[in-house]
């Protein structure tokens, strides 16, 4: 009897998405989530929520401006972005996103311009170069009708829904990776985005607006509710794997079986999630602790960013064609640590430039004319 040895070689694929992708997914999620936080105060005209809307609008604009920069960097050759428009592929979520993102950015800028315009018109009456610049940007002293603000806000919200869907779907449709192939992933992106945006609002409220306790309370409520919903979604995802209801989730469990690193990550995530939820609950019950909400804010931002790092980067280390895991060590250069720091530095620069030029703390066009 003849015997033969068949050697099967499985190619090792490199990391497709770099930390730039994490930065984009984080920034754009904070952008559309903070936009949602402006709705009660700006669009619905509820005075109790105007302080929250002021800070949330600043977060929305700064993250909306910086997010696409990280996306362009993730293309590896940023100048080839025009290929999306020269070769439209309607069946590709990434192609759809390339159409949604520029319109969303323009609508957010228009929404913020209309909201900040009354304060900028007042600033233009002063002296100095900032006053002159405010006069140019505000385009005169004639008041803008409220319907323009509402229309741009509703348009931004409509396109933000498209951003939520496309950013979640372009990851969740990858059937080759069971850890991505779940309909719960887009939902978790939105919920953790709300957590991170609320945390960032609380931090900026602490550093730039005098630590308004009402803003802290409203932000903590969003964090608490979003964390509870996130726990529910996680429980449903796990139940689909345990019961075999979802073959992809079941396969995801098998791919991580007997891996101590992923088990440690799961335990860490569970503990941090519990810590954030409990701290938000305690601070909401004890009004004298609202001044310390920045602690919950830091945890919230950490959870929002870390979730995306695990989903987008660490999942790529799970081998698709063979057993085992690939080792990924973050680089020090622009495609790694420097890129992460640079993105946050660019966001901080955008935040400070807006703070210098725009009197966003004064008032918003929230009244009906």
BALO-631095 format. One record per residue (C-alpha): residue number from 1; x, y, z. Coordinates in Angstrom, 2 decimals. Each point is the difference from the previous one (the first is absolute). Layout:
+-----+---------+---------+---------+
!   i !      px !      py !      pz !
+-----+---------+---------+---------+
! NUM !       X !       Y !       Z !
...
+-----+---------+---------+---------+
***
This chain:
+-----+---------+---------+---------+
!   i !      px !      py !      pz !
+-----+---------+---------+---------+
!   1 !    0.00 !    0.00 !    0.00 !
!   2 !    1.38 !    3.34 !   -1.01 !
!   3 !   -0.25 !    2.88 !    2.40 !
!   4 !    0.37 !    3.63 !   -0.85 !
!   5 !    0.52 !    3.06 !    2.09 !
!   6 !   -1.96 !    3.03 !   -1.09 !
!   7 !    1.31 !    3.28 !    1.28 !
!   8 !   -2.57 !    2.77 !    0.25 !
!   9 !    1.30 !    3.53 !    0.15 !
!  10 !   -2.25 !    2.74 !    1.29 !
!  11 !    1.18 !    3.50 !   -0.80 !
!  12 !    0.36 !    2.50 !    2.80 !
!  13 !   -1.74 !    3.24 !   -0.77 !
!  14 !    1.31 !    3.23 !    1.47 !
!  15 !   -2.01 !    2.49 !    1.98 !
!  16 !   -2.40 !    1.74 !   -2.40 !
!  17 !   -1.22 !    2.77 !    2.31 !
!  18 !    2.46 !    2.05 !    2.00 !
!  19 !   -0.59 !    2.19 !    3.09 !
!  20 !   -1.13 !    2.80 !   -2.36 !
!  21 !   -3.21 !   -2.00 !   -0.45 !
!  22 !   -0.52 !   -0.14 !    3.76 !
!  23 !    0.42 !    3.76 !    0.18 !
!  24 !   -2.53 !    0.56 !   -2.79 !
!  25 !   -2.60 !   -2.37 !    1.44 !
!  26 !    0.44 !    1.61 !    3.42 !
!  27 !   -0.14 !    3.61 !   -1.21 !
!  28 !   -2.98 !   -0.49 !   -2.30 !
!  29 !   -1.94 !   -1.90 !    2.70 !
!  30 !    0.63 !    2.79 !    2.50 !
!  31 !   -1.05 !    2.48 !   -2.70 !
!  32 !   -3.42 !   -1.47 !   -0.76 !
!  33 !   -0.63 !   -0.87 !    3.66 !
!  34 !    0.78 !    3.53 !    1.18 !
!  35 !   -2.25 !    1.28 !   -2.79 !
!  36 !   -2.85 !   -1.96 !    1.58 !
!  37 !    0.73 !    1.72 !    3.33 !
!  38 !   -0.63 !    3.41 !   -1.59 !
!  39 !   -3.56 !   -0.88 !   -1.05 !
!  40 !   -1.89 !    0.77 !    3.26 !
!  41 !    1.58 !    3.42 !    0.50 !
!  42 !    0.51 !    1.19 !   -3.58 !
!  43 !   -2.72 !   -1.56 !   -2.12 !
!  44 !   -2.70 !   -0.50 !    2.64 !
!  45 !    0.78 !    3.26 !    1.81 !
!  46 !    0.07 !   -1.44 !    3.54 !
!  47 !    1.85 !    2.57 !    2.11 !
!  48 !    1.12 !   -2.55 !    2.61 !
!  49 !    2.02 !   -1.77 !   -2.70 !
!  50 !    1.60 !    3.07 !   -1.59 !
!  51 !    3.22 !   -0.23 !    2.08 !
!  52 !    0.35 !   -3.64 !   -1.10 !
!  53 !   -0.64 !    0.99 !   -3.61 !
!  54 !    2.74 !    2.64 !    0.14 !
!  55 !    2.68 !   -2.48 !    1.01 !
!  56 !   -1.35 !   -2.82 !   -2.17 !
!  57 !    0.01 !    2.23 !   -3.10 !
!  58 !    3.67 !    0.84 !    0.59 !
!  59 !    0.78 !   -3.71 !    0.28 !
!  60 !   -2.02 !   -0.76 !   -3.15 !
!  61 !    1.75 !    2.59 !   -2.17 !
!  62 !    3.55 !   -0.75 !    1.19 !
!  63 !   -0.37 !   -3.77 !   -0.46 !
!  64 !   -1.77 !    0.38 !   -3.35 !
!  65 !    2.89 !    2.08 !   -1.34 !
!  66 !    2.72 !   -2.38 !    1.21 !
!  67 !   -1.65 !   -3.38 !   -0.64 !
!  68 !    0.27 !    0.10 !   -3.83 !
!  69 !    3.72 !    0.89 !    0.29 !
!  70 !    0.60 !   -3.30 !    1.80 !
!  71 !   -2.05 !   -1.78 !   -2.66 !
!  72 !    2.11 !    1.48 !   -2.80 !
!  73 !    3.17 !   -1.07 !    1.83 !
!  74 !   -1.35 !   -3.56 !    0.23 !
!  75 !   -0.17 !   -0.15 !   -3.79 !
!  76 !    3.84 !   -0.24 !    0.13 !
!  77 !    0.05 !    2.21 !   -3.11 !
!  78 !   -2.33 !    2.89 !    1.03 !
!  79 !   -0.04 !    1.68 !   -3.42 !
!  80 !   -1.75 !   -3.01 !   -1.51 !
!  81 !   -3.25 !    0.88 !    1.79 !
!  82 !   -1.35 !    1.26 !   -3.35 !
!  83 !   -0.15 !   -3.61 !   -1.18 !
!  84 !   -3.15 !   -0.38 !    2.10 !
!  85 !   -1.75 !    2.56 !   -2.17 !
!  86 !    1.52 !   -0.99 !   -3.33 !
!  87 !   -0.97 !   -3.66 !    0.54 !
!  88 !   -3.29 !   -0.06 !    1.89 !
!  89 !   -1.03 !   -3.43 !    1.30 !
!  90 !   -3.49 !    0.24 !    1.54 !
!  91 !    0.27 !   -3.54 !    1.42 !
!  92 !    2.99 !    1.01 !    2.16 !
!  93 !   -0.67 !    1.53 !    3.42 !
!  94 !    3.33 !    1.81 !   -0.18 !
!  95 !   -1.00 !    1.60 !   -3.30 !
!  96 !   -3.35 !    1.02 !    1.49 !
!  97 !    1.84 !    1.51 !    2.95 !
!  98 !    2.17 !    2.09 !   -2.33 !
!  99 !   -3.21 !    1.65 !   -1.23 !
! 100 !   -1.56 !    0.46 !    3.43 !
! 101 !    3.01 !    1.38 !    1.87 !
! 102 !    0.62 !    3.28 !   -1.93 !
! 103 !   -3.69 !    0.95 !    0.12 !
! 104 !   -0.14 !   -0.82 !    3.71 !
! 105 !    3.05 !    2.18 !    0.64 !
! 106 !   -1.49 !    2.96 !   -1.90 !
! 107 !   -3.34 !   -0.31 !    1.81 !
! 108 !    1.69 !   -0.14 !    3.42 !
! 109 !    2.05 !    3.11 !   -0.82 !
! 110 !   -3.13 !    1.81 !   -1.22 !
! 111 !   -1.91 !   -1.05 !    3.11 !
! 112 !    2.77 !    1.28 !    2.29 !
! 113 !    0.43 !    3.22 !   -2.01 !
! 114 !   -3.69 !    0.83 !    0.33 !
! 115 !    0.02 !   -0.84 !    3.72 !
! 116 !    3.13 !    2.07 !    0.73 !
! 117 !   -0.79 !    2.84 !   -2.41 !
! 118 !   -1.87 !    2.32 !    2.46 !
! 119 !    2.94 !   -0.07 !    2.43 !
! 120 !    2.46 !    0.54 !   -2.85 !
! 121 !   -2.06 !    2.97 !   -1.26 !
! 122 !    0.22 !    1.52 !    3.47 !
! 123 !    3.74 !   -0.66 !    0.11 !
! 124 !    0.37 !    1.68 !   -3.41 !
! 125 !   -1.12 !    3.31 !    1.53 !
! 126 !    3.22 !    0.18 !    2.02 !
! 127 !    3.52 !    0.90 !   -1.04 !
! 128 !    3.01 !   -2.05 !   -0.99 !
! 129 !    0.72 !   -2.69 !   -2.56 !
! 130 !   -2.29 !   -2.57 !    1.62 !
! 131 !   -2.93 !    2.43 !   -0.27 !
! 132 !    0.78 !    0.61 !   -3.67 !
! 133 !    0.29 !   -3.71 !   -0.65 !
! 134 !   -3.33 !   -0.58 !    1.78 !
! 135 !   -1.58 !    2.58 !   -2.27 !
! 136 !    1.25 !   -1.79 !   -3.11 !
! 137 !   -1.07 !   -3.43 !    1.25 !
! 138 !   -3.45 !    1.10 !    1.21 !
! 139 !   -0.75 !    1.66 !   -3.39 !
! 140 !   -1.63 !    3.13 !    1.31 !
! 141 !   -2.33 !    0.93 !    2.82 !
! 142 !   -3.31 !   -1.12 !   -1.50 !
! 143 !   -1.52 !   -2.75 !    2.19 !
! 144 !   -0.49 !   -3.44 !   -1.54 !
! 145 !   -3.47 !   -1.55 !    0.29 !
! 146 !   -0.35 !   -2.87 !    2.44 !
! 147 !   -1.20 !   -2.40 !   -2.70 !
! 148 !    3.50 !    0.04 !   -1.54 !
! 149 !    1.49 !   -1.28 !    3.25 !
! 150 !   -2.70 !   -2.66 !    0.33 !
! 151 !    0.36 !   -1.10 !   -3.62 !
! 152 !    3.79 !   -0.32 !    0.19 !
! 153 !   -0.27 !   -1.78 !    3.35 !
! 154 !   -2.54 !   -2.50 !   -1.31 !
! 155 !    2.11 !   -0.53 !   -3.11 !
! 156 !    3.10 !   -0.68 !    2.12 !
! 157 !   -2.00 !   -2.45 !    2.12 !
! 158 !   -1.28 !   -1.80 !   -3.09 !
! 159 !    3.50 !   -0.40 !   -1.41 !
! 160 !    1.35 !   -0.95 !    3.44 !
! 161 !   -2.37 !   -2.97 !   -0.13 !
! 162 !    1.63 !   -0.96 !   -3.30 !
! 163 !    3.43 !    0.33 !    1.62 !
! 164 !   -1.08 !   -2.26 !    2.87 !
! 165 !   -1.26 !   -2.65 !   -2.43 !
! 166 !    2.92 !    0.05 !   -2.43 !
! 167 !    2.78 !   -0.01 !    2.65 !
! 168 !   -1.61 !   -2.96 !    1.71 !
! 169 !   -0.96 !   -1.87 !   -3.15 !
! 170 !    3.41 !    0.23 !   -1.71 !
! 171 !    1.45 !   -2.01 !    2.89 !
! 172 !   -2.93 !   -2.29 !    0.78 !
! 173 !   -0.27 !   -1.32 !   -3.59 !
! 174 !    3.46 !   -1.60 !    0.12 !
! 175 !   -1.04 !   -3.64 !    0.31 !
! 176 !    3.62 !   -1.18 !   -0.04 !
! 177 !    0.33 !    1.25 !    3.58 !
! 178 !   -2.70 !   -1.43 !    2.30 !
! 179 !    0.77 !    2.59 !    2.68 !
! 180 !   -1.14 !    2.70 !   -2.44 !
! 181 !   -2.79 !   -1.92 !   -1.69 !
! 182 !   -2.89 !    0.94 !    2.32 !
! 183 !   -2.93 !    2.40 !   -0.32 !
! 184 !    0.67 !    1.17 !    3.57 !
! 185 !    3.29 !    1.67 !   -0.88 !
! 186 !   -1.50 !    3.18 !   -1.59 !
! 187 !   -2.22 !    0.36 !    3.06 !
! 188 !    2.98 !   -0.24 !    2.34 !
! 189 !    1.87 !    2.59 !   -2.06 !
! 190 !   -2.87 !    2.45 !    0.54 !
! 191 !   -0.45 !   -0.74 !    3.72 !
! 192 !    3.71 !    0.23 !    0.82 !
! 193 !    0.13 !    3.16 !   -2.12 !
! 194 !   -2.67 !    1.55 !    2.23 !
! 195 !    2.00 !   -1.05 !    3.06 !
! 196 !    3.22 !    1.56 !   -1.33 !
! 197 !   -1.70 !    3.20 !   -1.22 !
! 198 !   -1.71 !    0.54 !    3.34 !
! 199 !    3.28 !   -0.62 !    1.80 !
! 200 !    1.80 !    2.50 !   -2.21 !
! 201 !   -2.75 !    2.58 !    0.57 !
! 202 !    0.45 !   -0.43 !    3.76 !
! 203 !    3.78 !    0.43 !   -0.30 !
! 204 !   -0.27 !    3.16 !   -2.10 !
! 205 !   -2.67 !    1.30 !    2.36 !
! 206 !    2.50 !   -0.46 !    2.82 !
! 207 !    2.92 !    1.64 !   -1.82 !
! 208 !   -1.61 !    2.76 !   -2.04 !
! 209 !   -3.39 !    1.05 !    1.39 !
! 210 !    0.28 !    0.05 !    3.77 !
! 211 !   -1.23 !   -3.55 !    0.70 !
! 212 !   -3.77 !    0.59 !   -0.36 !
! 213 !   -1.61 !   -2.68 !    2.19 !
! 214 !   -3.13 !   -0.08 !   -2.16 !
! 215 !    2.10 !   -0.98 !   -3.02 !
! 216 !    1.76 !   -2.65 !    2.08 !
! 217 !   -3.32 !   -1.44 !    1.13 !
! 218 !   -1.42 !   -0.15 !   -3.51 !
! 219 !    3.20 !   -1.57 !   -1.35 !
! 220 !    0.05 !   -2.60 !    2.76 !
! 221 !   -3.60 !   -0.97 !   -0.76 !
! 222 !    0.91 !   -0.67 !   -3.64 !
! 223 !    3.04 !   -2.03 !    1.09 !
! 224 !   -2.02 !   -2.05 !    2.49 !
! 225 !   -2.79 !   -0.83 !   -2.46 !
! 226 !    2.42 !   -0.73 !   -2.84 !
! 227 !    2.06 !   -2.33 !    2.21 !
! 228 !   -3.10 !   -1.93 !    1.04 !
! 229 !   -1.04 !   -0.38 !   -3.64 !
! 230 !    3.56 !   -1.05 !   -0.91 !
! 231 !   -0.12 !   -2.69 !    2.68 !
! 232 !   -3.31 !   -1.23 !   -1.42 !
! 233 !    1.42 !   -0.16 !   -3.54 !
! 234 !    3.10 !   -1.85 !    1.25 !
! 235 !   -2.22 !   -2.49 !    1.84 !
! 236 !   -2.09 !   -0.59 !   -3.13 !
! 237 !    3.16 !   -0.52 !   -2.08 !
! 238 !    1.36 !   -2.52 !    2.50 !
! 239 !   -3.34 !   -1.82 !    0.18 !
! 240 !    0.00 !   -0.40 !   -3.79 !
! 241 !    3.37 !   -1.73 !    0.23 !
! 242 !   -0.89 !   -2.23 !    2.95 !
! 243 !   -3.30 !   -1.16 !   -1.46 !
! 244 !    1.36 !   -0.38 !   -3.53 !
! 245 !   -2.63 !    2.42 !   -1.33 !
! 246 !    2.72 !    1.84 !   -1.93 !
! 247 !    2.66 !   -2.20 !   -1.66 !
! 248 !    2.34 !    3.00 !   -0.40 !
! 249 !   -0.10 !    0.83 !    3.72 !
! 250 !    0.50 !   -3.68 !    0.82 !
! 251 !    3.00 !   -0.04 !   -2.33 !
! 252 !    1.29 !    3.18 !    1.65 !
! 253 !   -0.02 !   -1.75 !    3.37 !
! 254 !    1.91 !   -2.95 !   -1.45 !
! 255 !    2.63 !    2.29 !   -1.53 !
! 256 !    0.79 !    1.43 !    3.43 !
! 257 !   -0.18 !   -3.26 !    1.93 !
! 258 !    2.85 !   -0.64 !    2.42 !
! 259 !    1.58 !    3.39 !   -0.62 !
! 260 !    1.06 !    1.61 !    3.30 !
! 261 !    0.59 !    3.44 !   -1.54 !
! 262 !   -3.54 !    0.34 !   -1.32 !
! 263 !   -1.39 !   -1.36 !    3.25 !
! 264 !    1.96 !    2.66 !    1.90 !
! 265 !   -1.30 !    2.69 !   -2.38 !
! 266 !   -3.58 !   -1.18 !    0.53 !
! 267 !    0.40 !    0.11 !    3.78 !
! 268 !    1.62 !    3.44 !   -0.17 !
! 269 !   -2.80 !    1.34 !   -2.22 !
! 270 !   -2.62 !   -1.41 !    2.35 !
! 271 !    1.62 !    1.57 !    3.06 !
! 272 !    0.46 !    3.42 !   -1.63 !
! 273 !   -3.58 !   -0.07 !   -1.28 !
! 274 !   -1.33 !   -0.83 !    3.47 !
! 275 !    2.18 !    2.71 !    1.55 !
! 276 !   -1.31 !    2.63 !   -2.42 !
! 277 !   -3.65 !   -1.02 !    0.41 !
! 278 !    0.21 !   -0.05 !    3.80 !
! 279 !    1.92 !    3.28 !    0.21 !
! 280 !   -2.58 !    1.70 !   -2.25 !
! 281 !   -2.83 !   -1.38 !    2.14 !
! 282 !    1.62 !    1.13 !    3.26 !
! 283 !    0.76 !    3.50 !   -1.33 !
! 284 !   -3.57 !    0.39 !   -1.21 !
! 285 !   -1.37 !   -0.94 !    3.42 !
! 286 !    2.40 !    2.22 !    1.93 !
! 287 !   -0.10 !    3.55 !   -1.35 !
! 288 !    3.07 !    0.97 !    2.06 !
! 289 !    2.03 !   -2.43 !   -2.15 !
! 290 !   -0.97 !    1.58 !   -3.34 !
! 291 !    3.14 !    2.15 !    0.12 !
! 292 !    2.03 !   -3.20 !   -0.31 !
! 293 !   -1.78 !   -1.12 !   -3.16 !
! 294 !    3.23 !    0.48 !   -1.95 !
! 295 !    1.12 !   -3.38 !    1.39 !
! 296 !   -2.96 !   -1.68 !   -1.68 !
! 297 !    0.72 !    2.13 !   -3.07 !
! 298 !    3.53 !   -1.38 !   -0.29 !
! 299 !   -1.25 !   -3.57 !    0.39 !
! 300 !   -2.69 !    0.61 !   -2.63 !
! 301 !    2.48 !    1.31 !   -2.58 !
! 302 !    2.34 !   -2.90 !    0.82 !
! 303 !   -2.76 !   -2.56 !   -0.59 !
! 304 !   -1.10 !    1.60 !   -3.28 !
! 305 !    3.52 !    0.04 !   -1.42 !
! 306 !    1.13 !   -3.38 !    1.38 !
! 307 !   -3.09 !   -1.76 !   -1.39 !
! 308 !    0.92 !    1.16 !   -3.49 !
! 309 !    3.63 !   -0.97 !    0.46 !
! 310 !   -0.99 !   -3.54 !    0.99 !
! 311 !   -2.55 !   -0.36 !   -2.80 !
! 312 !    2.05 !    1.51 !   -2.81 !
! 313 !    3.59 !   -0.89 !    0.95 !
! 314 !    0.11 !   -2.98 !    2.33 !
! 315 !   -2.57 !   -1.98 !   -1.98 !
! 316 !    2.39 !    0.17 !   -2.97 !
! 317 !    2.54 !   -1.99 !    2.01 !
! 318 !   -2.32 !   -3.04 !    0.01 !
! 319 !    1.11 !   -2.23 !   -2.88 !
! 320 !   -2.66 !   -0.47 !   -2.68 !
! 321 !    1.37 !   -3.11 !   -1.69 !
! 322 !    1.99 !   -1.74 !    2.72 !
! 323 !   -0.15 !   -0.53 !    3.71 !
! 324 !    1.73 !    2.47 !    2.25 !
! 325 !    0.62 !    3.71 !    0.05 !
! 326 !    2.21 !    2.53 !   -1.69 !
! 327 !    2.13 !    2.27 !    2.10 !
! 328 !   -0.60 !    3.72 !   -0.49 !
! 329 !    2.32 !    2.53 !    1.57 !
! 330 !   -0.99 !    3.60 !   -0.42 !
! 331 !    2.58 !    1.98 !   -1.94 !
! 332 !    1.52 !    3.23 !    1.26 !
! 333 !   -0.42 !    1.79 !   -3.34 !
! 334 !   -2.86 !    1.71 !   -1.79 !
! 335 !   -1.85 !   -3.29 !   -0.56 !
! 336 !    0.05 !   -0.71 !    3.73 !
! 337 !    0.56 !    1.92 !    3.20 !
! 338 !    0.95 !    3.27 !   -1.72 !
! 339 !   -3.17 !   -0.17 !   -2.08 !
! 340 !   -2.16 !   -0.46 !    3.11 !
! 341 !    1.65 !    2.88 !    1.84 !
! 342 !   -0.05 !    2.15 !   -3.13 !
! 343 !   -3.74 !   -0.49 !   -0.50 !
! 344 !   -0.80 !    0.97 !    3.57 !
! 345 !    2.42 !    2.93 !   -0.35 !
! 346 !   -1.79 !    1.16 !   -3.13 !
! 347 !   -3.35 !   -0.28 !    1.80 !
! 348 !    1.36 !    2.05 !    2.91 !
! 349 !    1.25 !    2.63 !   -2.45 !
! 350 !   -3.42 !    0.19 !   -1.68 !
! 351 !   -1.65 !    0.30 !    3.42 !
! 352 !    2.28 !    2.85 !    1.08 !
! 353 !   -0.32 !    1.87 !   -3.30 !
! 354 !   -3.79 !   -0.09 !    0.26 !
! 355 !    0.22 !    1.09 !    3.64 !
! 356 !    2.18 !    2.99 !   -0.97 !
! 357 !   -2.01 !    1.17 !   -2.99 !
! 358 !   -3.58 !   -0.95 !    0.88 !
! 359 !   -1.84 !    1.28 !    3.12 !
! 360 !   -1.78 !   -3.34 !    0.33 !
! 361 !   -0.52 !    0.35 !    3.76 !
! 362 !   -2.27 !    3.04 !   -0.29 !
! 363 !   -3.17 !   -1.05 !   -1.72 !
! 364 !   -1.53 !   -2.04 !   -2.77 !
! 365 !   -2.69 !    0.77 !   -2.51 !
! 366 !   -2.54 !   -2.17 !    1.78 !
! 367 !   -3.00 !    2.30 !    0.22 !
! 368 !   -2.78 !    0.19 !   -2.54 !
! 369 !    0.16 !    3.33 !   -1.85 !
+-----+---------+---------+---------+
***
